[in-house]
Amino acid sequence: MEKDSGQQVFHPCGYLLLGENQKMDAKAGVELLDGVALEKRFPQFHALSPRTNGVLDPAGGLLRPELAIASHCQVALRYGAQIRAQELVTAWETDADGTTVSTAHGQYRAKHLVIAAGAWNGKLIPQLRGKLSVTRLTLGWFTPETPGSFSVERFPIWEHGAFYGFPVLPDFPGCKLAKHWPGAPRRSRHARLPAQRRR
Ligand SMILES: Cc1cc2nc3c(=O)[nH]c(=O)nc-3n(C[C@H](O)[C@H](O)[C@H](O)COP(=O)(O)OP(=O)(O)OC[C@H]3O[C@@H](n4cnc5c(N)ncnc54)[C@H](O)[C@@H]3O)c2cc1C
């Protein structure tokens, strides 16, 4: 897709898994970093406990999802796809010949249907109703005092316990820092598309 679109969506900056006294498997292709090696290689991490060690997978990296989606759309359009953006799907049904999808703008027939509504899948797929619990996650972008040392050329994506983060990309204001945790469950409302929000 990168070749087709001419866009770089993946930055192979490496993936660093940090932990305290974590068991480090010497799998092919990964580097094992003890506390001393970590300090030398990635001095950007301060005040780690002396027991911290790391596994660095150089094949890991950072994907830019917005650019990837835009590039997919661009390439798909070139190959003849039709994209109906900003159109709320309200219902779908199957019959012996295929599927019918109803939207705010009309109905479509197709042989096959792929549903990829993310957190709203439970609204569109009856079998999932009541089985998905949607929780809100918050993340932050922080501008480091020395952005150059956190650039995608010098800093990996990383994970430490519940926390994870990304390096600075050229057109981004800072590093992403976030926590994997189940936030408070929310009622997932119907998808609100930007055009509807404006009304
Ligand atoms: C705060 C946060 C941080 C994350 N960080 C990372 C990360 O660092 N790395 C990582 O790999 N993943 C991360 N994720 C997870 C990642 O964002 C999701 O796994 C991914 O977006 C799922 O993609 P998707 O296409 O399945 O669903 P989504 O991206 O949710 O897309 C679903 C789309 O369907 C649309 N839709 C829903 N219902 C309808 C309807 N009825 N009609 C029309 N359209 C509808 C929605 O508007 C939406 O555009 C993060 C998620 C969150 C919330």
Ligand as a Chemical Component Dictionary entry (heavy atoms), coordinates in Angstrom:
data_LIG
# 
_chem_comp.id                   LIG 
_chem_comp.type                 NON-POLYMER 
_chem_comp.pdbx_formal_charge   0 
_chem_comp.three_letter_code    LIG 
# 
loop_
_chem_comp_atom.comp_id 
_chem_comp_atom.atom_id 
_chem_comp_atom.alt_atom_id 
_chem_comp_atom.type_symbol 
_chem_comp_atom.charge 
_chem_comp_atom.model_Cartn_x 
_chem_comp_atom.model_Cartn_y 
_chem_comp_atom.model_Cartn_z 
_chem_comp_atom.pdbx_ordinal 
LIG C1  C1  C 0 -7.668  6.276  23.238 1  
LIG C2  C2  C 0 -7.291  5.138  22.314 2  
LIG C3  C3  C 0 -5.963  4.910  22.033 3  
LIG C4  C4  C 0 -5.587  3.886  21.173 4  
LIG N1  N1  N 0 -4.283  3.706  20.919 5  
LIG C5  C5  C 0 -3.910  2.725  20.071 6  
LIG C6  C6  C 0 -2.538  2.527  19.760 7  
LIG O1  O1  O 0 -1.691  3.231  20.252 8  
LIG N2  N2  N 0 -2.202  1.533  18.910 9  
LIG C7  C7  C 0 -3.154  0.724  18.335 10 
LIG O2  O2  O 0 -2.796  -0.155 17.550 11 
LIG N3  N3  N 0 -4.472  0.892  18.616 12 
LIG C8  C8  C 0 -4.863  1.859  19.459 13 
LIG N4  N4  N 0 -6.176  2.029  19.758 14 
LIG C9  C9  C 0 -7.129  1.083  19.183 15 
LIG C10 C10 C 0 -7.504  1.460  17.749 16 
LIG O3  O3  O 0 -7.870  2.820  17.688 17 
LIG C11 C11 C 0 -8.690  0.579  17.327 18 
LIG O4  O4  O 0 -8.308  -0.784 17.494 19 
LIG C12 C12 C 0 -9.036  0.814  15.877 20 
LIG O5  O5  O 0 -9.389  2.158  15.656 21 
LIG C13 C13 C 0 -10.207 -0.083 15.485 22 
LIG O6  O6  O 0 -10.469 0.186  14.121 23 
LIG P1  P1  P 0 -11.858 -0.157 13.514 24 
LIG O7  O7  O 0 -11.801 0.240  12.077 25 
LIG O8  O8  O 0 -12.213 -1.567 13.844 26 
LIG O9  O9  O 0 -12.913 0.758  14.309 27 
LIG P2  P2  P 0 -12.999 2.345  14.402 28 
LIG O10 O10 O 0 -11.680 2.997  14.179 29 
LIG O11 O11 O 0 -13.730 2.648  15.682 30 
LIG O12 O12 O 0 -13.915 2.718  13.168 31 
LIG C14 C14 C 0 -15.301 2.417  13.162 32 
LIG C15 C15 C 0 -15.955 3.428  12.242 33 
LIG O13 O13 O 0 -17.291 3.021  11.991 34 
LIG C16 C16 C 0 -18.097 4.192  12.012 35 
LIG N5  N5  N 0 -19.479 3.769  12.327 36 
LIG C17 C17 C 0 -19.924 3.216  13.474 37 
LIG N6  N6  N 0 -21.241 2.957  13.382 38 
LIG C18 C18 C 0 -21.630 3.366  12.147 39 
LIG C19 C19 C 0 -22.877 3.381  11.462 40 
LIG N7  N7  N 0 -24.001 2.918  12.012 41 
LIG N8  N8  N 0 -22.906 3.899  10.213 42 
LIG C20 C20 C 0 -21.790 4.376  9.619  43 
LIG N9  N9  N 0 -20.576 4.394  10.221 44 
LIG C21 C21 C 0 -20.517 3.893  11.478 45 
LIG C22 C22 C 0 -17.504 5.075  13.076 46 
LIG O14 O14 O 0 -17.906 6.431  12.876 47 
LIG C23 C23 C 0 -16.013 4.845  12.832 48 
LIG O15 O15 O 0 -15.517 5.747  11.862 49 
LIG C24 C24 C 0 -6.574  3.054  20.597 50 
LIG C25 C25 C 0 -7.931  3.291  20.880 51 
LIG C26 C26 C 0 -8.290  4.320  21.732 52 
LIG C27 C27 C 0 -9.762  4.554  22.009 53 
# 
loop_
_chem_comp_bond.comp_id 
_chem_comp_bond.atom_id_1 
_chem_comp_bond.atom_id_2 
_chem_comp_bond.value_order 
_chem_comp_bond.pdbx_ordinal 
LIG C1  C2  SING 1  
LIG C2  C3  SING 2  
LIG C2  C26 DOUB 3  
LIG C3  C4  DOUB 4  
LIG C4  N1  SING 5  
LIG C4  C24 SING 6  
LIG N1  C5  DOUB 7  
LIG C5  C6  SING 8  
LIG C5  C8  SING 9  
LIG C6  O1  DOUB 10 
LIG C6  N2  SING 11 
LIG N2  C7  SING 12 
LIG C7  O2  DOUB 13 
LIG C7  N3  SING 14 
LIG N3  C8  DOUB 15 
LIG C8  N4  SING 16 
LIG N4  C9  SING 17 
LIG N4  C24 SING 18 
LIG C9  C10 SING 19 
LIG C10 O3  SING 20 
LIG C10 C11 SING 21 
LIG C11 O4  SING 22 
LIG C11 C12 SING 23 
LIG C12 O5  SING 24 
LIG C12 C13 SING 25 
LIG C13 O6  SING 26 
LIG O6  P1  SING 27 
LIG P1  O7  DOUB 28 
LIG P1  O8  SING 29 
LIG P1  O9  SING 30 
LIG O9  P2  SING 31 
LIG P2  O10 DOUB 32 
LIG P2  O11 SING 33 
LIG P2  O12 SING 34 
LIG O12 C14 SING 35 
LIG C14 C15 SING 36 
LIG C15 O13 SING 37 
LIG C15 C23 SING 38 
LIG O13 C16 SING 39 
LIG C16 N5  SING 40 
LIG C16 C22 SING 41 
LIG N5  C17 SING 42 
LIG N5  C21 SING 43 
LIG C17 N6  DOUB 44 
LIG N6  C18 SING 45 
LIG C18 C19 SING 46 
LIG C18 C21 DOUB 47 
LIG C19 N7  SING 48 
LIG C19 N8  DOUB 49 
LIG N8  C20 SING 50 
LIG C20 N9  DOUB 51 
LIG N9  C21 SING 52 
LIG C22 O14 SING 53 
LIG C22 C23 SING 54 
LIG C23 O15 SING 55 
LIG C24 C25 DOUB 56 
LIG C25 C26 SING 57 
LIG C26 C27 SING 58 
# 
